[in-house]
Amino acid sequence: MTNQSQERLNRTVDSYIVIYKELEKMYLNKKYTKEQKKLIKRQMLSIYSGLLNSKLDKDEKKDTLKDLKTINMLDKAYLIMQRQVASHLIKK
């Protein structure tokens, strides 16, 4: 990977982290309804999934993802199931 594309990837990841942190603040704020929090969490999961599937090197990805504390084991299981269903549908 060229330095320029690595720099671009790093900037993109940094931008996603900033957006994720803002969504996390909203998610933890008590002023939002349960339905609104579901939508916010869905966006957070989308960012998490994008980072999980990014071209970051393994250690960098691990460090980046461990800082996203609002994603719990149930969320991770949901993403795994979602990936398996999508994979199954593609095979058909």
DSSP file (Angstrom, degrees, kcal/mol; ACC not computed):
  #  RESIDUE AA STRUCTURE BP1 BP2  ACC     N-H-->O    O-->H-N    N-H-->O    O-->H-N    TCO  KAPPA ALPHA  PHI   PSI    X-CA   Y-CA   Z-CA
    1    1 A M              0   0    0      0, 0.0     2,-0.0     0, 0.0     0, 0.0   0.000 360.0 360.0 360.0 136.5    0.0    0.0    0.0
    2    2 A T     >  -     0   0    0      1,-0.1     4,-2.2     4,-0.0     5,-0.2  -0.312 360.0-114.5 -73.6 160.2    1.4    3.4   -0.9
    3    3 A N  H  > S+     0   0    0      1,-0.2     4,-2.7     2,-0.2     5,-0.2   0.892 116.5  54.2 -60.0 -39.5    2.0    6.0    1.8
    4    4 A Q  H  > S+     0   0    0      1,-0.2     4,-2.3     2,-0.2    -1,-0.2   0.918 110.3  44.3 -63.7 -43.8   -0.7    8.2    0.3
    5    5 A S  H  > S+     0   0    0      2,-0.2     4,-2.3     1,-0.2    -1,-0.2   0.849 113.1  52.2 -71.8 -31.0   -3.3    5.5    0.5
    6    6 A Q  H  X S+     0   0    0     -4,-2.2     4,-2.4     2,-0.2    -2,-0.2   0.908 110.4  48.6 -67.2 -41.1   -2.2    4.6    4.0
    7    7 A E  H  X S+     0   0    0     -4,-2.7     4,-2.4     2,-0.2    -2,-0.2   0.908 111.3  49.9 -63.1 -42.0   -2.6    8.2    5.1
    8    8 A R  H  X S+     0   0    0     -4,-2.3     4,-2.5     2,-0.2    -2,-0.2   0.917 110.2  50.0 -63.9 -42.9   -6.0    8.4    3.5
    9    9 A L  H  X S+     0   0    0     -4,-2.3     4,-2.8     1,-0.2    -2,-0.2   0.916 110.7  50.4 -60.0 -44.0   -7.1    5.2    5.3
   10   10 A N  H  X S+     0   0    0     -4,-2.4     4,-2.5     1,-0.2    -2,-0.2   0.903 110.8  48.2 -63.0 -41.4   -5.8    6.6    8.6
   11   11 A R  H  X S+     0   0    0     -4,-2.4     4,-2.3     2,-0.2    -1,-0.2   0.906 112.1  49.9 -64.4 -40.9   -7.8    9.9    8.0
   12   12 A T  H  X S+     0   0    0     -4,-2.5     4,-2.4     2,-0.2    -2,-0.2   0.936 111.7  47.5 -62.6 -46.6  -10.9    7.9    7.1
   13   13 A V  H  X S+     0   0    0     -4,-2.8     4,-2.3     1,-0.2    -2,-0.2   0.924 111.0  51.8 -61.0 -44.7  -10.6    5.8   10.2
   14   14 A D  H  X S+     0   0    0     -4,-2.5     4,-2.1     1,-0.2    -1,-0.2   0.901 109.5  50.3 -58.8 -41.3  -10.0    8.9   12.4
   15   15 A S  H  X S+     0   0    0     -4,-2.3     4,-2.4     1,-0.2    -1,-0.2   0.917 109.8  50.1 -63.9 -43.6  -13.1   10.5   10.9
   16   16 A Y  H  X S+     0   0    0     -4,-2.4     4,-2.9     1,-0.2    -1,-0.2   0.883 109.0  52.3 -62.3 -38.1  -15.2    7.3   11.6
   17   17 A I  H  X S+     0   0    0     -4,-2.3     4,-2.7     2,-0.2    -1,-0.2   0.912 108.6  50.2 -65.1 -42.1  -14.0    7.3   15.2
   18   18 A V  H  X S+     0   0    0     -4,-2.1     4,-1.9     2,-0.2    -2,-0.2   0.938 113.6  45.4 -60.3 -47.1  -15.0   10.9   15.7
   19   19 A I  H  X S+     0   0    0     -4,-2.4     4,-2.5     1,-0.2    -2,-0.2   0.923 112.1  52.0 -63.0 -44.1  -18.5   10.2   14.3
   20   20 A Y  H  X S+     0   0    0     -4,-2.9     4,-2.7     1,-0.2    -2,-0.2   0.925 108.2  51.2 -58.0 -46.2  -18.7    7.0   16.4
   21   21 A K  H  X S+     0   0    0     -4,-2.7     4,-2.0     1,-0.2    -1,-0.2   0.880 110.4  49.2 -61.7 -38.6  -17.8    9.0   19.6
   22   22 A E  H  X S+     0   0    0     -4,-1.9     4,-2.0     2,-0.2    -1,-0.2   0.918 112.1  47.8 -66.6 -42.4  -20.5   11.6   18.9
   23   23 A L  H  X S+     0   0    0     -4,-2.5     4,-2.9     1,-0.2    -2,-0.2   0.892 108.9  55.3 -63.4 -38.0  -23.1    8.9   18.3
   24   24 A E  H  X S+     0   0    0     -4,-2.7     4,-2.2     2,-0.2    -1,-0.2   0.904 105.6  51.4 -62.0 -41.8  -21.9    7.2   21.5
   25   25 A K  H  X S+     0   0    0     -4,-2.0     4,-0.8     1,-0.2    -1,-0.2   0.923 112.3  46.9 -59.8 -43.6  -22.6   10.4   23.4
   26   26 A M  H >< S+     0   0    0     -4,-2.0     3,-0.8     1,-0.2     6,-0.3   0.924 110.5  52.5 -63.6 -43.9  -26.1   10.5   21.9
   27   27 A Y  H 3< S+     0   0    0     -4,-2.9    -1,-0.2     1,-0.3    -2,-0.2   0.866 111.5  46.1 -61.0 -38.0  -26.7    6.9   22.7
   28   28 A L  H 3< S+     0   0    0     -4,-2.2     2,-0.3    -5,-0.2    -1,-0.3   0.601  89.9 103.7 -82.7 -11.2  -25.7    7.4   26.4
   29   29 A N    X<  -     0   0    0     -4,-0.8     3,-1.0    -3,-0.8    -3,-0.0  -0.563  67.2-145.2 -74.5 131.5  -27.9   10.5   26.7
   30   30 A K  T 3  S+     0   0    0     -2,-0.3    -1,-0.1     1,-0.2    -4,-0.1   0.532  86.2  79.7 -76.1  -6.2  -31.1    9.8   28.5
   31   31 A K  T 3  S+     0   0    0     -5,-0.1     2,-0.3     2,-0.0    -1,-0.2   0.647  76.6  86.8 -79.0 -12.0  -33.1   12.3   26.5
   32   32 A Y  S <  S-     0   0    0     -3,-1.0     2,-0.0    -6,-0.3     0, 0.0  -0.636  78.5-120.3 -91.5 146.1  -33.5    9.9   23.5
   33   33 A T     >  -     0   0    0     -2,-0.3     4,-2.4     1,-0.1     5,-0.2  -0.239  30.4-103.4 -74.1 168.7  -36.3    7.4   23.3
   34   34 A K  H  > S+     0   0    0      1,-0.2     4,-1.7     2,-0.2     5,-0.1   0.897 123.4  50.3 -59.7 -41.9  -35.7    3.7   23.0
   35   35 A E  H  > S+     0   0    0      2,-0.2     4,-1.7     1,-0.2    -1,-0.2   0.900 109.7  49.7 -65.1 -41.9  -36.5    3.8   19.3
   36   36 A Q  H  > S+     0   0    0      1,-0.2     4,-2.3     2,-0.2    -2,-0.2   0.901 109.3  52.6 -63.4 -39.9  -34.1    6.7   18.7
   37   37 A K  H  X S+     0   0    0     -4,-2.4     4,-2.8     1,-0.2    -1,-0.2   0.848 104.6  56.3 -65.6 -33.1  -31.4    4.8   20.6
   38   38 A K  H  X S+     0   0    0     -4,-1.7     4,-2.2     2,-0.2    -1,-0.2   0.923 109.0  46.6 -61.9 -43.6  -32.0    1.8   18.3
   39   39 A L  H  X S+     0   0    0     -4,-1.7     4,-1.8     2,-0.2    -2,-0.2   0.902 113.1  48.6 -65.2 -41.6  -31.3    3.9   15.3
   40   40 A I  H  X S+     0   0    0     -4,-2.3     4,-2.1     1,-0.2    -2,-0.2   0.929 111.5  49.7 -63.7 -44.9  -28.2    5.5   16.9
   41   41 A K  H  X S+     0   0    0     -4,-2.8     4,-2.8     1,-0.2    -2,-0.2   0.880 106.4  56.4 -63.2 -37.8  -26.9    2.0   17.9
   42   42 A R  H  X S+     0   0    0     -4,-2.2     4,-1.9     1,-0.2    -1,-0.2   0.903 108.1  47.7 -60.4 -41.1  -27.5    0.8   14.3
   43   43 A Q  H  X S+     0   0    0     -4,-1.8     4,-2.1     2,-0.2    -1,-0.2   0.897 111.0  51.3 -66.0 -39.6  -25.3    3.6   13.0
   44   44 A M  H  X S+     0   0    0     -4,-2.1     4,-2.7     1,-0.2    -2,-0.2   0.912 110.0  49.4 -62.9 -42.4  -22.6    2.7   15.6
   45   45 A L  H  X S+     0   0    0     -4,-2.8     4,-2.8     1,-0.2    -1,-0.2   0.866 107.8  54.7 -65.0 -36.0  -22.7   -0.9   14.6
   46   46 A S  H  X S+     0   0    0     -4,-1.9     4,-2.3     2,-0.2    -1,-0.2   0.921 110.7  44.6 -63.0 -44.3  -22.4    0.1   10.9
   47   47 A I  H  X S+     0   0    0     -4,-2.1     4,-2.5     2,-0.2     5,-0.2   0.927 113.5  50.7 -65.0 -45.0  -19.2    2.1   11.7
   48   48 A Y  H  X S+     0   0    0     -4,-2.7     4,-2.6     1,-0.2    -2,-0.2   0.926 111.4  48.1 -58.3 -45.9  -17.9   -0.8   13.9
   49   49 A S  H  X S+     0   0    0     -4,-2.8     4,-1.9     1,-0.2    -1,-0.2   0.899 110.3  51.8 -62.9 -41.9  -18.5   -3.3   11.1
   50   50 A G  H  < S+     0   0    0     -4,-2.3    -1,-0.2     1,-0.2    -2,-0.2   0.899 112.2  45.7 -61.7 -41.3  -16.8   -1.0    8.6
   51   51 A L  H >< S+     0   0    0     -4,-2.5     3,-1.2     1,-0.2     5,-0.3   0.890 109.8  55.0 -68.6 -38.7  -13.8   -0.7   10.8
   52   52 A L  H 3< S+     0   0    0     -4,-2.6    -2,-0.2     1,-0.3    -1,-0.2   0.861 114.3  40.7 -61.0 -36.3  -13.8   -4.4   11.4
   53   53 A N  T 3< S+     0   0    0     -4,-1.9    -1,-0.3    -5,-0.2    -2,-0.2   0.313  94.6 114.5 -95.8   7.5  -13.7   -5.0    7.7
   54   54 A S  S <  S-     0   0    0     -3,-1.2    -3,-0.1    -4,-0.2     7,-0.1  -0.151  79.0-110.4 -74.8 173.2  -11.2   -2.2    6.9
   55   55 A K  S    S+     0   0    0      6,-0.0    -1,-0.1     2,-0.0     3,-0.1   0.127  70.6 132.8 -93.0  20.0   -7.7   -2.7    5.5
   56   56 A L        -     0   0    0     -5,-0.3     2,-0.0     1,-0.1   -50,-0.0  -0.364  68.7 -97.8 -63.1 150.9   -6.1   -1.6    8.7
   57   57 A D     >  -     0   0    0      1,-0.1     4,-2.8     4,-0.0     5,-0.2  -0.376  39.7-103.0 -70.1 159.2   -3.3   -3.9    9.9
   58   58 A K  H  > S+     0   0    0      1,-0.2     4,-2.3     2,-0.2     5,-0.1   0.851 118.3  44.0 -54.1 -47.3   -4.4   -6.5   12.5
   59   59 A D  H  > S+     0   0    0      2,-0.2     4,-2.4     1,-0.2    -1,-0.2   0.904 114.7  48.9 -67.7 -41.7   -2.8   -4.8   15.5
   60   60 A E  H  > S+     0   0    0      2,-0.2     4,-2.4     1,-0.2    -2,-0.2   0.905 112.1  49.5 -64.1 -41.2   -4.0   -1.3   14.6
   61   61 A K  H  X S+     0   0    0     -4,-2.8     4,-2.8     2,-0.2     5,-0.2   0.926 110.2  50.7 -62.8 -45.1   -7.5   -2.7   14.0
   62   62 A K  H  X S+     0   0    0     -4,-2.3     4,-2.0    -5,-0.2    -2,-0.2   0.924 112.1  46.8 -59.8 -45.9   -7.5   -4.4   17.4
   63   63 A D  H  X S+     0   0    0     -4,-2.4     4,-0.7     1,-0.2    -1,-0.2   0.896 114.1  48.2 -63.3 -40.7   -6.4   -1.2   19.1
   64   64 A T  H >< S+     0   0    0     -4,-2.4     3,-0.7     1,-0.2     4,-0.2   0.928 113.8  45.3 -66.4 -45.6   -9.0    0.9   17.3
   65   65 A L  H >< S+     0   0    0     -4,-2.8     3,-1.5     1,-0.2    -1,-0.2   0.815 103.1  62.7 -72.2 -30.8  -11.9   -1.5   18.0
   66   66 A K  H 3< S+     0   0    0     -4,-2.0    -1,-0.2     1,-0.3    -2,-0.2   0.760  96.9  60.7 -68.1 -21.0  -11.1   -2.0   21.7
   67   67 A D  T << S+     0   0    0     -4,-0.7     2,-1.5    -3,-0.7    -1,-0.3   0.594  82.3  85.7 -78.4 -10.7  -11.7    1.7   22.3
   68   68 A L    X   +     0   0    0     -3,-1.5     3,-1.2    -4,-0.2    -1,-0.2  -0.618  56.4 168.1 -91.9  79.0  -15.3    1.4   21.1
   69   69 A K  T 3   +     0   0    0     -2,-1.5    -1,-0.2     1,-0.3    -2,-0.1   0.676  60.1  70.6 -72.4 -21.4  -16.7    0.3   24.4
   70   70 A T  T 3  S+     0   0    0     -3,-0.2     2,-0.7     2,-0.1    -1,-0.3   0.674  78.8  89.5 -73.8 -15.0  -20.4    0.7   23.7
   71   71 A I    <   -     0   0    0     -3,-1.2     2,-0.1   -27,-0.1    -3,-0.0  -0.742  66.1-171.3 -83.7 117.9  -20.3   -2.4   21.4
   72   72 A N     >  -     0   0    0     -2,-0.7     4,-2.2     1,-0.0     5,-0.2  -0.411  39.3 -91.0-104.9-178.7  -21.0   -5.4   23.6
   73   73 A M  H  > S+     0   0    0      1,-0.2     4,-2.6     2,-0.2     5,-0.2   0.867 124.8  54.7 -61.4 -38.2  -20.8   -9.2   23.0
   74   74 A L  H  > S+     0   0    0      2,-0.2     4,-2.3     1,-0.2    -1,-0.2   0.909 108.3  49.4 -62.5 -41.7  -24.5   -9.3   21.9
   75   75 A D  H  > S+     0   0    0      2,-0.2     4,-2.2     1,-0.2    -2,-0.2   0.915 111.0  49.5 -62.0 -43.3  -23.8   -6.6   19.2
   76   76 A K  H  X S+     0   0    0     -4,-2.2     4,-2.1     1,-0.2    -2,-0.2   0.895 110.1  50.6 -64.2 -40.1  -20.7   -8.6   18.0
   77   77 A A  H  X S+     0   0    0     -4,-2.6     4,-2.6     1,-0.2    -1,-0.2   0.900 108.3  53.4 -63.9 -40.1  -22.8  -11.8   17.8
   78   78 A Y  H  X S+     0   0    0     -4,-2.3     4,-2.6     1,-0.2    -2,-0.2   0.917 108.6  49.2 -59.0 -45.0  -25.5   -9.9   15.8
   79   79 A L  H  X S+     0   0    0     -4,-2.2     4,-2.2     2,-0.2    -1,-0.2   0.888 110.7  50.2 -64.2 -38.9  -22.8   -8.7   13.3
   80   80 A I  H  X S+     0   0    0     -4,-2.1     4,-2.2     2,-0.2    -2,-0.2   0.937 112.7  46.4 -63.9 -46.4  -21.5  -12.3   13.0
   81   81 A M  H  X S+     0   0    0     -4,-2.6     4,-2.6     1,-0.2    -2,-0.2   0.908 111.2  52.4 -62.3 -41.7  -25.0  -13.6   12.3
   82   82 A Q  H  X S+     0   0    0     -4,-2.6     4,-2.3     1,-0.2    -1,-0.2   0.905 109.9  48.6 -61.1 -42.6  -25.7  -10.8    9.9
   83   83 A R  H  X S+     0   0    0     -4,-2.2     4,-2.4     2,-0.2    -1,-0.2   0.889 111.4  50.2 -64.5 -40.1  -22.5  -11.7    8.0
   84   84 A Q  H  X S+     0   0    0     -4,-2.2     4,-2.4     2,-0.2    -2,-0.2   0.904 110.6  48.6 -67.4 -41.0  -23.4  -15.4    7.9
   85   85 A V  H  X S+     0   0    0     -4,-2.6     4,-2.4     2,-0.2    -2,-0.2   0.930 112.5  48.5 -63.7 -44.5  -26.9  -14.7    6.6
   86   86 A A  H  X S+     0   0    0     -4,-2.3     4,-1.9     1,-0.2    -2,-0.2   0.906 111.8  49.7 -62.4 -40.6  -25.5  -12.4    3.9
   87   87 A S  H  X S+     0   0    0     -4,-2.4     4,-1.6     1,-0.2    -1,-0.2   0.899 110.6  50.1 -63.9 -41.0  -22.9  -15.0    2.9
   88   88 A H  H  X S+     0   0    0     -4,-2.4     4,-0.9     1,-0.2    -2,-0.2   0.903 110.3  49.7 -64.1 -42.1  -25.6  -17.7    2.7
   89   89 A L  H  < S+     0   0    0     -4,-2.4     3,-0.3     1,-0.2    -1,-0.2   0.844 108.2  53.3 -68.2 -33.0  -27.8  -15.5    0.5
   90   90 A I  H  < S+     0   0    0     -4,-1.9    -1,-0.2     1,-0.2    -2,-0.2   0.872 104.0  56.7 -68.1 -36.3  -24.9  -14.8   -1.8
   91   91 A K  H  <        0   0    0     -4,-1.6    -1,-0.2     1,-0.3    -2,-0.2   0.766 360.0 360.0 -67.1 -25.6  -24.2  -18.5   -2.3
   92   92 A K     <        0   0    0     -4,-0.9    -1,-0.3    -3,-0.3    -2,-0.1   0.485 360.0 360.0 -68.7 360.0  -27.8  -19.1   -3.5
